[in-house]
Amino acid sequence: MQGLDSAWYTKNILPALPGVLEKSRWFSGKGRSIDHLRLLDFGVIDSPGGLVVAVIQVSYREGEGE
């Protein structure tokens, strides 16, 4: 995935994540208000469609983050 860097990821992917996370069965923070997401690390796996694996820190409006 040519041109992928942390600035691109932060600008283009992070804004969409709250909606995705809140609908994901595996996300333990459903029902909590997400305040901020932060990209901690990511890597690109060479595959035909391109795959990005990312570690995201979730901060909530109240309580501890994850």
DALIN-V176156 format. One record per backbone hydrogen bond with DSSP energy under -0.5 kcal/mol. CO is the residue of the C=O (numbers start at 1). NH is the residue of the N-H. E is the energy in kcal/mol with one decimal. If there is no record, write none. Layout:
# DALIN-V176156
{{CO | NH | E} {CO | NH | E}}
This chain:
# DALIN-V176156
{{1 | 4 | -1.3} {3 | 5 | -0.6} {5 | 9 | -2.5} {6 | 10 | -2.7} {7 | 11 | -2.1} {8 | 12 | -2.8} {9 | 13 | -2.4} {9 | 14 | -1.7} {13 | 16 | -1.4} {13 | 17 | -0.9} {14 | 17 | -0.8} {14 | 18 | -0.6} {16 | 20 | -1.3} {17 | 21 | -3.3} {18 | 22 | -2.4} {19 | 23 | -0.7} {20 | 23 | -0.6} {20 | 24 | -0.5} {21 | 24 | -1.4} {24 | 27 | -1.2} {26 | 28 | -0.6} {27 | 30 | -1.0} {29 | 32 | -2.1} {32 | 34 | -0.6} {33 | 61 | -2.3} {36 | 59 | -3.0} {38 | 40 | -0.6} {38 | 57 | -3.0} {41 | 55 | -3.0} {43 | 45 | -0.5} {43 | 53 | -2.7} {44 | 46 | -0.6} {45 | 47 | -0.7} {45 | 51 | -1.4} {47 | 50 | -0.5} {51 | 45 | -3.2} {53 | 43 | -2.3} {54 | 56 | -0.5} {55 | 40 | -2.9} {55 | 41 | -1.3} {56 | 58 | -0.5} {57 | 38 | -2.1} {57 | 59 | -0.5} {58 | 66 | -2.2} {59 | 35 | -2.8} {59 | 36 | -1.8}}
